[in-house]
Amino acid sequence: MTAVQPNISQVSLESQNYPYLLKQIPDPPKHFYYRGQYDRFKWAKGRFLAVVGSRRPSAYGCKIAHAWASQLAQQGIILVSGLALGIDTIVHQEALKAGAPTIAVLGCAIDYIYPSENRKLYWQIANQGLIISEFGRGTRVPKSQFVTRNRIISGLCKAVLLIEGANYSGTLITVRYGLEQGREILVLPGPIDSATSAAPLIMLKQGAIPVSSVREILSAV
């Protein structure tokens, strides 16, 4: 690890403490930057779960996300998400409330907080968990490139849990990266007449595993 700015460090692919699972994906980042408690994580042995979902979840999705994220964090599962509004925010917040570390993978520079509504959450994660970005301080990243971070979200984890998403949702990008990487794909089933059930239904038709309890998720992770 190399410190590049105050409170910002860099990890290279050749480093001995590079995340074990991330190193196994087809295109691991040659290096990434981080803020937070990097040494707190047992990269070779930890139980990591990516949780992704709608930025505009339904009341049903919010309810399940709050309950499951809290219970999973209390069971020692490291929850990984993208700091976006909606499901991502709920997941990070519930992990922190449980006193557990959580990992936020950014699609922008390590020192750029997006969305701005999550400024407080960003610093809470940096203090208690970990902020990761492929892009160094001050890097300008086109929004079209934000999706490249999704391979890191799934790459860090043994499984990906999808909680709601509309048709053509960006959450499907993370899920498809997970499929390419050989990760277990877990899906919360939803009402068929709900727009936010479209992405889960697509994945269920492609063989994803439906889950209805934390116990089922734990068995996959």
Secondary structure, 3 states (H helix, E strand, C coil): CEEEECCEEEEECCCCCCCHHHHCCCCCCCEEEEEECHHHCCCCCCCEEEEEECCCCCHHHHHHHHHHHHHHHHCCCEEEECCCCCHHHHHHHHHHHCCCCEEEECCCECCCCCCHHHHHHHHHHHHHCEEEECECCCCCCCHHHHHHHHHHHHHCCCEEEEECCCCCCCHHHHHHHHHHCCCEEEECCCCCCCHHHHHHHHHHHCCCEECCCHHHHHHHC
